Structures are given as structure tokens and as C-alpha cells.
């Protein structure tokens, strides 16, 4: 099942993608793709529906029908750093002994085709395609063996990053991670039953049609169950929380010479089974 949110910014409605790639409206059944709607019982109820019985929404998603972030009312946007060994190498950093945790502010979240805004003073805005986990069942101190039962689904995140803010501004990575528009999320939340093997998903990202990133979740250092369990040792996880699991190699920072976004570029990215994003980059204003 692919769940989504459609409509103008701030007025998104809940929907699902049917077998023909059209959007069906869920407004009569759930208020949003958020909170209790992500619980196992709610997802099962939606899964049992006949999509053709739901109102058809006019327009083609990601073309003339805007999609918003696929999760609403996100409580925490948790990110994992250096979770691919080859990305750690290109960043010139050691492979971590434990997961590195940082945050994106929820004000960074935008839709999968919305513009990315380069912030004022930026010289090193970069890209990062990532697999994200969406929590559906709350928990603390979750056992790794039980971790996947807390997952509502998976989606794409572009962990857009300003490297100078992140690494050279006397503080945590968060400074360079949470700028407005730095969290394109979606296009849809894909429930686990549609993914044969979450540890064998291909990830890719192009800048102006040129392939920059190409990787697979098979090379994740810390796998999904471990990440969910690990994060829950330091904070309770709540329905709608997102854990973005790290990026494969090919970011601009790791190139020789480094390559960064200036404005005017188009980013296209995707993960097998989870859809694609396309974002135009707007220069700083």
C-alpha cells in the first residue's frame, strides 16, 4: 500500500495510490497520514479497502497534482550519519562504532517535487538520497528483534545539507541540516508488505541528468532493526517520527574538486519500490 498526501501547501489531504497510479481520497476515513492513522490496526483497515470504492482525485500525481510530504504532523526527524562505509571514506571520516544521530527540524520538510532553497550565505549546499523509516507504533527501549513491528513504512528523503554550516560553524551538524526546504520527503509512504527485502534496495541521485549517487541498502553499516532499537534508547519513538538512515557515496563534498549546488539545477532521485523525487534548486535570496 502506498499512502500519500496531496494538495496545496498546508492544505494536504490523505490519499492512496491505486494500481493504475491514480490517487484515491481517504479524507472520509482518516484525517491525515499521521498519528493514529499509522497504527497497525488503521493500516490494516485501509489495506482491506477496495481502492476503486474511494473517490478518484483528478490529476496525475507529481505532474499536475501536487504531492506534499507523505507524512503529516512529523514529531521528530531523526537522521543517521555516515551509515555507508564508502560514504564515510569519501567524507574523510572514520566508520562509526555506533550510529551517529542528528536532527532535521520539521520546518525543513517539503514535498517530493517542491523547490529546494539555498540558504543565505551558503557556499556548500549538497545532496543526499536516503531511505527513511516511518514509525507507526510508539515505543521506548525497543528490542531489535521486535523493531520492525514498530515501523509503519518507508519513504525517500533527500537529506539536503549545507556543509560549511554543518562542519565549520562551531556546533552540531544540525546547523547545516535543518534549513528550510532541506527535507524533501515522499512521494509516498510504502508499507512493509510491499517491500520484499529492505536490505536490497537501490538508491540513486542525478544532478541535471548526470548520475552522482548510486548505492544499495545492502551496504548499510547499521541495519533498520538496529537503528530503530538504538534510537529508542535515547528517546521515545512516536507514530509519525522519521528516521532517515544515511546516504551512499557520490555527494558533492566527496568529489574532486567538490561540487555544490548554486541554484538552477534539477535534482532527480529515487529508491527501488519507493518512487522518485524531482526538485529544482532555487538560488539564495
C-alpha positions as CSV (number, residue, x, y, z in Angstrom):
1,X,0.0,0.0,0.0
2,X,1.3,3.4,-1.0
3,X,-0.1,6.3,1.2
4,X,0.3,9.9,0.3
5,X,-0.8,13.5,0.9
6,X,-2.0,15.7,-1.9
7,X,-3.0,19.3,-2.5
8,X,-1.7,22.8,-1.9
9,X,1.0,23.5,0.7
10,X,-0.6,23.4,4.2
11,X,-3.9,22.0,2.8
12,X,-2.8,18.5,2.0
13,X,-5.4,15.7,2.2
14,X,-4.8,12.0,2.8
15,X,-4.8,9.6,-0.1
16,X,-3.5,6.4,-1.5
17,X,-2.1,5.4,-4.9
18,X,-4.2,2.8,-6.7
19,X,-3.0,0.1,-9.0
20,X,-3.3,2.4,-12.0
21,X,-1.2,5.1,-10.5
22,X,-4.1,7.4,-9.7
23,X,-4.8,9.0,-6.3
24,X,-7.8,7.9,-4.3
25,X,-9.1,10.2,-1.5
26,X,-9.0,8.9,2.1
27,X,-10.5,12.0,3.8
28,X,-13.6,10.2,4.9
29,X,-11.6,7.6,6.7
30,X,-8.6,9.3,8.2
31,X,-7.8,13.0,9.0
32,X,-4.2,12.7,7.8
33,X,-1.4,10.3,7.1
34,X,-0.2,10.9,10.7
35,X,-0.5,9.8,14.3
36,X,-3.1,7.0,14.9
37,X,-3.6,6.6,11.2
38,X,-0.2,4.9,11.1
39,X,-1.1,2.3,13.7
40,X,-1.1,-1.4,12.7
41,X,-4.9,-1.6,13.1
42,X,-5.5,1.6,11.0
43,X,-3.2,0.4,8.2
44,X,-4.9,-3.0,8.2
45,X,-8.3,-1.3,7.8
46,X,-7.0,0.7,4.9
47,X,-5.3,-2.3,3.3
48,X,-8.7,-4.1,3.3
49,X,-10.4,-1.4,1.3
50,X,-11.2,-1.7,-2.4
51,X,-9.4,1.4,-3.8
52,X,-11.9,1.7,-6.6
53,X,-14.6,2.4,-4.0
54,X,-12.8,5.6,-2.9
55,X,-13.3,9.0,-4.6
56,X,-10.9,9.4,-7.6
57,X,-8.8,12.6,-7.3
58,X,-8.3,14.4,-10.6
59,X,-4.8,14.8,-12.0
60,X,-1.6,12.9,-12.4
61,X,0.5,12.7,-9.2
62,X,3.8,14.6,-9.4
63,X,2.7,16.2,-12.7
64,X,-0.5,18.3,-12.4
65,X,-1.4,17.1,-8.9
66,X,1.0,18.3,-6.2
67,X,2.0,15.8,-3.6
68,X,3.0,17.0,-0.2
69,X,5.3,15.3,2.3
70,X,3.9,11.7,2.7
71,X,3.7,12.0,6.5
72,X,1.9,14.8,8.3
73,X,2.5,16.2,11.7
74,X,6.0,14.8,12.0
75,X,7.1,14.9,15.6
76,X,10.8,14.0,15.2
77,X,13.0,14.0,12.1
78,X,16.0,11.8,13.2
79,X,18.9,11.3,10.9
80,X,21.8,8.8,10.9
81,X,25.2,10.0,9.7
82,X,28.0,8.0,7.9
83,X,25.9,4.8,7.7
84,X,27.6,3.6,4.5
85,X,31.3,2.8,4.8
86,X,32.1,4.1,1.3
87,X,30.4,7.4,2.1
88,X,32.4,7.7,5.4
89,X,35.5,7.2,3.3
90,X,34.7,9.9,0.8
91,X,33.9,12.3,3.7
92,X,37.3,11.6,5.2
93,X,35.7,10.3,8.4
94,X,36.1,7.0,10.3
95,X,33.4,4.4,10.2
96,X,31.5,5.0,13.4
97,X,31.4,2.4,16.2
98,X,27.8,3.4,17.0
99,X,25.2,5.2,14.9
100,X,25.7,9.0,14.6
101,X,22.4,10.8,15.4
102,X,21.5,14.3,14.4
103,X,18.2,16.1,13.6
104,X,16.5,17.9,10.8
105,X,14.0,20.5,12.0
106,X,10.4,19.7,10.9
107,X,10.3,23.1,9.2
108,X,12.7,21.7,6.7
109,X,10.1,19.2,5.4
110,X,8.7,19.8,1.9
111,X,7.0,17.7,-0.8
112,X,8.9,15.4,-3.2
113,X,8.7,17.9,-6.1
114,X,8.9,21.2,-4.2
115,X,11.7,23.6,-4.7
116,X,14.9,23.4,-2.6
117,X,16.0,26.9,-1.4
118,X,19.7,27.6,-1.0
119,X,20.0,29.5,2.3
120,X,21.6,32.9,2.6
121,X,25.4,32.7,2.9
122,X,25.6,29.2,1.6
123,X,28.6,28.1,-0.5
124,X,28.4,24.4,0.0
125,X,24.8,23.1,-0.4
126,X,24.9,19.4,-1.1
127,X,22.5,16.4,-1.8
128,X,22.0,13.1,-0.1
129,X,19.4,10.4,-1.2
130,X,18.3,8.3,1.7
131,X,15.9,5.6,2.8
132,X,13.7,6.7,5.6
133,X,11.8,4.7,8.2
134,X,8.4,5.9,9.5
135,X,7.3,4.9,12.9
136,X,3.8,3.6,13.4
137,X,3.8,2.2,16.9
138,X,5.2,4.1,19.8
139,X,7.9,2.6,22.0
140,X,11.0,3.1,24.2
141,X,13.9,0.6,24.7
142,X,12.6,-1.4,21.7
143,X,14.3,-4.8,21.2
144,X,15.9,-5.1,17.8
145,X,14.0,-8.4,17.3
146,X,10.8,-6.5,17.7
147,X,11.8,-3.3,15.9
148,X,10.1,-3.9,12.6
149,X,6.7,-4.2,14.3
150,X,7.0,-0.5,15.2
151,X,7.5,0.5,11.5
152,X,4.6,1.8,9.5
153,X,6.5,2.1,6.3
154,X,9.4,3.5,4.3
155,X,9.9,6.5,2.1
156,X,12.5,8.6,0.3
157,X,14.2,11.6,2.0
158,X,16.7,13.9,0.4
159,X,18.9,15.0,3.3
160,X,20.0,18.3,1.8
161,X,23.0,19.6,3.7
162,X,25.0,22.8,3.9
163,X,28.5,21.5,4.5
164,X,30.1,24.7,5.8
165,X,27.2,25.3,8.3
166,X,27.4,21.6,9.2
167,X,31.1,21.2,9.8
168,X,32.7,24.6,10.3
169,X,30.2,26.7,12.3
170,X,31.2,25.7,15.8
171,X,28.5,23.4,16.8
172,X,26.4,20.3,15.9
173,X,25.7,19.0,12.5
174,X,22.1,20.3,12.9
175,X,23.1,23.8,11.7
176,X,23.7,22.6,8.2
177,X,20.8,20.0,8.1
178,X,17.6,21.8,9.0
179,X,17.4,24.8,6.8
180,X,14.0,25.5,5.2
181,X,13.3,23.1,2.3
182,X,16.2,20.8,3.3
183,X,13.9,17.7,3.7
184,X,12.0,16.7,0.6
185,X,10.0,13.6,1.8
186,X,7.9,11.2,-0.3
187,X,6.3,10.8,-2.8
188,X,4.6,8.1,-0.8
189,X,4.8,6.0,2.3
190,X,5.2,2.4,1.3
191,X,4.0,-0.2,3.8
192,X,6.5,-3.0,4.6
193,X,4.3,-5.7,2.9
194,X,5.2,-4.2,-0.5
195,X,8.9,-4.4,0.1
196,X,10.4,-7.9,-0.4
197,X,13.8,-7.0,1.2
198,X,14.5,-3.6,2.7
199,X,18.2,-4.6,2.8
200,X,18.4,-4.8,-1.0
201,X,17.0,-1.5,-2.3
202,X,18.8,0.5,-5.0
203,X,19.3,4.3,-4.4
204,X,20.3,6.8,-7.0
205,X,20.5,10.6,-7.5
206,X,21.1,12.7,-10.6
207,X,22.1,16.4,-10.9
208,X,20.9,17.9,-14.2
209,X,20.6,14.4,-15.6
210,X,24.1,13.3,-14.6
211,X,24.3,10.3,-12.2
212,X,26.0,11.3,-8.9
213,X,24.9,8.7,-6.4
214,X,24.3,5.0,-6.9
215,X,24.2,2.6,-4.0
216,X,22.2,-0.1,-2.2
217,X,20.8,-0.5,1.2
218,X,22.7,-3.9,1.3
219,X,25.8,-1.9,2.3
220,X,24.2,-0.1,5.3
221,X,26.5,-0.4,8.3
222,X,23.7,-0.3,10.8
223,X,20.5,-2.1,9.6
224,X,16.9,-0.9,10.1
225,X,16.1,-3.0,13.2
226,X,19.3,-1.9,15.0
227,X,18.6,1.8,14.1
228,X,15.1,1.7,15.5
229,X,16.2,-0.1,18.6
230,X,19.2,2.2,19.1
231,X,17.3,5.5,18.7
232,X,14.6,4.3,21.1
233,X,17.3,4.0,23.8
234,X,17.6,7.8,23.8
235,X,14.1,9.0,23.1
236,X,10.6,7.5,22.9
237,X,9.6,6.9,19.3
238,X,6.1,8.1,18.4
239,X,3.8,7.5,15.4
240,X,4.9,9.8,12.5
241,X,8.5,10.1,13.7
242,X,11.0,9.6,10.8
243,X,14.4,8.0,10.9
244,X,16.5,8.8,7.8
245,X,19.1,6.1,7.5
246,X,22.1,7.6,5.8
247,X,23.4,8.2,2.3
248,X,25.6,6.2,-0.1
249,X,28.7,7.7,-1.8
250,X,28.5,10.4,-4.5
251,X,27.7,13.5,-2.6
252,X,29.2,16.8,-3.8
253,X,31.5,17.1,-0.8
254,X,33.3,13.9,-1.7
255,X,34.2,14.8,-5.3
256,X,37.5,16.2,-6.5
257,X,37.1,19.1,-6.7
258,X,34.0,19.3,-4.5
259,X,30.8,20.1,-6.4
260,X,28.0,22.1,-4.7
261,X,24.6,23.5,-5.7
262,X,24.4,27.1,-6.8
263,X,20.8,27.4,-8.0
264,X,19.0,26.4,-11.2
265,X,19.9,22.7,-11.0
266,X,17.3,20.0,-11.1
267,X,17.8,17.0,-8.8
268,X,16.2,13.7,-9.6
269,X,16.4,10.8,-7.2
270,X,14.8,7.5,-6.3
271,X,14.8,4.3,-4.4
272,X,13.6,1.0,-6.0
273,X,9.9,0.4,-5.0
274,X,9.6,3.8,-3.3
275,X,9.2,6.1,-6.2
276,X,11.1,9.2,-7.3
277,X,11.6,12.9,-6.4
278,X,12.4,15.8,-8.7
279,X,13.4,19.2,-7.2
280,X,14.5,22.4,-8.8
281,X,17.1,24.3,-6.8
282,X,16.4,28.0,-6.2
283,X,19.3,30.4,-5.6
284,X,19.7,32.1,-2.2
285,X,17.5,35.2,-1.8
